[in-house]
Amino acid sequence: MIRLAAVLTVLSAPAFAQGATFVLPEGCTAYLTIQKRSCSVSHHFTCAGDAEGFQRRVDLDELGMTYLGMTDSETRWVESFHPMAGRTEYLMEPETDPASFSGLISTGRDSYDFRTESSGTINRYVGEDRLTGVTVTIDGVTLEQTEYNIVAYDGSGTEVWRAAGNEFISREWNMFIGGTSAYVTSSESFEADDTPVEFIFPGEPGFQSLLPKHGCGAILSGLPAGLWEWDANGFFRDATVGAPS
């Protein structure tokens, strides 16, 4: 797996001008941008030196980056960086029940039970994905609908949150794509709609755009001030405050 140490552009409010694009580190190539209903935009890319089948994704909303993650050929969550919390989760092996994209495709159902670690904090995720048999075409791209449920537990086994809803998969890109979800925590419940609206490819207007387009408010403010770079683990961080915990 590649370990990246390339400095990225400073992402401040001026960077969110019309036409500004998300710049990837050296050795990485973007192949798809997805604009979603939830005022978010995702960029999917691969990096030279990563294991075969590994893919990376960065999500941006009106305020800047909200997620940066890497999955393997079975769509397991290998690493997930959460900028607002300043932490990176790493998949712990062996897993009780590894997620399997190939299993979902071949049988129509896939369960999973795995743990992640972040600076000594362990979380457990248990859930299932099922193909509903519904096929949809969005912006010329054919997707298959899934139904899913997931429960997250802390290290003591206490439930932290749960979610259920419908997502999509692309066999061509070997990936899950967001849809509609309902979340429940100990203090609140809410719904989200990450359904894709536009699929944008290299050379097309809007490819690697920093600006989400759909369902947004009027003001874009950008990431907090600071030098944002790719750290030694290949993840994006604010160099002024140190690596994510």
C-alpha positions in Angstrom: 0.0 0.0 0.0 1.3 3.4 -0.9 2.3 5.9 1.9 1.8 9.4 0.6 3.6 12.5 1.8 2.7 15.1 -0.8 1.5 18.6 0.2 -1.9 19.6 -1.1 -3.2 23.0 -1.8 -4.4 25.2 1.0 -8.2 24.8 1.2 -9.6 28.1 2.5 -12.6 30.1 1.6 -11.0 31.6 -1.6 -10.3 28.1 -2.8 -14.0 27.5 -3.2 -14.3 29.8 -6.1 -16.3 28.7 -9.2 -14.2 26.3 -11.2 -11.8 25.4 -8.3 -10.8 21.7 -8.4 -9.7 19.2 -5.8 -6.0 18.4 -6.4 -4.8 14.9 -5.7 -1.4 13.9 -4.4 1.3 12.8 -6.9 0.7 9.2 -8.1 -3.1 9.3 -7.7 -5.7 9.5 -10.5 -9.3 10.5 -10.2 -11.8 8.6 -12.4 -15.2 9.7 -11.1 -17.0 12.7 -9.5 -20.5 12.2 -8.0 -22.7 15.2 -7.2 -25.3 14.2 -4.6 -28.7 15.5 -3.3 -27.2 16.1 0.2 -25.1 19.1 -0.8 -22.1 16.9 -1.1 -19.7 15.9 -3.8 -17.5 12.8 -3.9 -14.3 12.2 -5.8 -13.2 8.6 -6.4 -9.6 7.9 -7.2 -6.8 5.3 -7.1 -3.1 5.6 -6.2 -0.1 3.9 -7.6 1.4 1.4 -5.1 -1.9 0.6 -3.4 -2.9 -3.1 -3.4 -4.9 -4.2 -6.4 -8.6 -3.3 -6.1 -8.0 -0.6 -3.5 -10.0 2.6 -4.0 -10.1 5.9 -2.3 -12.9 8.5 -1.9 -13.1 12.0 -0.6 -16.3 13.8 0.3 -16.8 17.5 0.4 -19.8 19.6 1.6 -20.3 23.4 1.8 -17.7 23.7 4.6 -15.0 21.5 3.1 -13.9 17.9 3.4 -16.1 15.6 5.5 -14.6 12.2 4.9 -11.6 10.5 3.3 -11.5 6.7 3.1 -10.0 3.7 1.4 -11.7 0.4 0.6 -10.3 -2.9 -0.8 -11.6 -5.1 -3.6 -14.3 -6.4 -1.3 -15.3 -2.9 -0.2 -14.0 -3.4 3.3 -13.4 -0.2 5.2 -9.5 -0.4 5.3 -9.0 3.2 6.6 -11.4 6.0 7.3 -10.4 9.6 8.2 -13.0 11.8 9.8 -11.7 15.4 9.6 -14.2 17.1 12.0 -13.4 14.6 14.7 -9.7 14.5 13.7 -9.3 10.8 13.8 -8.6 7.8 11.6 -10.1 4.4 12.0 -8.2 1.3 10.9 -9.7 -2.1 10.1 -8.8 -4.7 12.6 -8.0 -8.2 11.4 -9.0 -11.0 11.5 -12.7 -10.1 11.2 -15.6 -12.1 12.7 -17.5 -11.8 9.4 -15.7 -9.8 6.7 -17.7 -7.7 4.3 -17.8 -9.2 0.8 -18.9 -7.3 -2.3 -18.4 -10.5 -4.4 -20.7 -12.4 -2.0 -23.4 -9.8 -2.2 -23.3 -10.0 -6.0 -23.3 -13.8 -6.2 -26.0 -14.4 -3.5 -27.9 -11.2 -3.2 -27.1 -10.9 0.5 -24.0 -10.2 2.6 -23.6 -9.9 6.4 -20.6 -8.4 8.2 -19.2 -8.1 11.7 -15.9 -6.3 12.1 -13.9 -3.9 14.4 -11.9 -0.8 13.8 -9.3 0.9 16.0 -8.4 4.5 16.5 -5.7 5.4 19.0 -6.7 2.6 21.3 -10.5 3.1 20.9 -12.2 0.1 19.4 -15.6 0.1 17.6 -17.6 -2.8 16.3 -19.9 -2.7 13.2 -22.5 -5.4 12.6 -24.9 -5.3 9.6 -26.2 -6.7 6.4 -26.6 -5.6 2.7 -29.3 -7.1 0.5 -30.0 -6.6 -3.2 -33.6 -5.6 -3.7 -33.8 -6.6 -7.4 -34.5 -3.0 -8.4 -32.3 -1.4 -11.1 -32.2 2.3 -11.6 -30.6 4.6 -14.2 -29.3 8.0 -12.9 -27.6 10.4 -15.3 -27.0 7.5 -17.7 -25.4 5.2 -15.2 -27.1 1.9 -14.3 -27.1 1.0 -10.6 -28.6 -1.7 -8.4 -30.5 -0.8 -5.3 -29.6 -2.3 -1.9 -31.4 -2.4 1.4 -29.1 -2.3 4.4 -29.0 -2.1 8.2 -26.0 -1.5 10.5 -25.4 -1.1 14.2 -22.2 0.5 15.7 -21.0 -0.5 19.2 -18.3 0.9 21.4 -15.5 -1.2 23.0 -17.8 -2.1 25.9 -20.5 -3.4 23.6 -22.8 -0.4 24.1 -24.8 0.6 21.1 -23.6 4.0 19.7 -25.8 4.4 16.7 -27.8 2.4 14.1 -28.9 3.1 10.5 -31.0 1.5 7.9 -32.1 2.5 4.4 -31.4 2.0 0.7 -28.1 2.5 -1.2 -26.8 1.5 -4.6 -24.0 -0.6 -6.0 -22.1 -0.4 -9.2 -20.6 -3.6 -10.5 -18.5 -1.7 -13.0 -16.8 0.3 -10.4 -17.0 -2.3 -7.6 -18.4 0.2 -5.1 -21.3 1.2 -2.9 -23.0 4.6 -3.6 -25.1 6.4 -1.1 -28.9 6.6 -1.0 -31.5 7.3 1.6 -30.8 6.5 5.3 -32.4 6.8 8.7 -30.0 7.2 11.7 -30.7 6.7 15.4 -28.3 7.6 18.2 -28.8 7.8 22.0 -29.9 11.4 21.7 -31.4 12.0 18.3 -32.7 10.5 15.1 -32.4 12.0 11.6 -32.6 11.1 7.9 -30.1 11.7 5.1 -30.4 11.6 1.3 -27.1 11.0 -0.4 -28.7 9.8 -3.7 -26.5 10.6 -6.7 -27.7 13.3 -9.1 -24.8 13.6 -11.5 -21.9 11.4 -12.6 -19.0 13.4 -14.0 -16.0 11.9 -15.8 -12.5 13.1 -16.7 -12.7 15.9 -19.2 -16.3 16.9 -18.4 -17.2 20.2 -16.8 -17.3 19.8 -13.0 -14.9 16.9 -12.8 -13.0 17.1 -9.4 -15.0 20.3 -8.5 -14.7 21.5 -4.9 -18.3 22.8 -5.0 -21.3 20.7 -4.2 -24.3 21.7 -6.4 -27.5 20.1 -5.1 -29.5 20.9 -2.0 -27.0 23.5 -0.7 -27.4 26.9 1.1 -26.3 30.2 -0.3 -22.9 30.5 1.5 -19.8 28.5 1.0 -17.1 29.0 3.7 -14.3 26.5 3.1 -12.2 24.5 5.5 -10.7 26.1 8.6 -7.5 28.0 8.0 -4.3 25.9 8.0 -2.0 23.9 5.8 -3.8 20.8 4.7 -1.7 18.0 3.4 -1.5 14.2 2.8 0.3 12.7 5.8 2.6 9.7 6.0 -0.3 7.3 6.1 -1.8 8.7 2.9 -4.5 10.7 4.6 -5.4 14.3 4.6 -4.7 16.4 7.7 -4.1 19.9 9.1 -0.4 20.2 9.4 -0.7 23.0 11.9 -2.3 20.8 14.6 -0.5 17.4 13.9 -1.7 14.1 12.5 -5.2 12.8 13.3 -5.5 10.7 16.4 
